[in-house]
Amino acid sequence: MNKQKVLNLLGLAQRAGKLVTGEELVTKEIQAQKAKYVFVASDAGKNTLKKLQDKSRYYEIPLSEAFTSLELTQALGKPRKAIAVMDHGFAKKMGELLNE
């Protein structure tokens, strides 16, 4: 149930312009320490997954692999495997819902 709420919040954040999507852009936002929460599709490529995990761990940004690329695509309305939430409020609520 909470997973669906997080997906709904992702869609809302997308419409509010508070998301950055795509592996390269997400990596840049993590390095700039502007990303508040990172989502990576659980079925993303090994290199993509490792790169974003390592960056998130280094910069101490929470990362979730709770969703498949299909779930993320349906939430945003476009195919994506990596998403950075840029808003603290959205990130905090998503973290609470995922119990992280």
Buried (B, 14 or more C-beta within 10 A) or exposed (E): EEEEBBBEBBBEBBEEEBBBBEBEBBBBBBEEEEBBBBBBBBBBEEEBBEBBBEBBEEBEBBBBBBBBBEBBBBBBEEEBBBBBBBBEEBBBBBBEBBEE
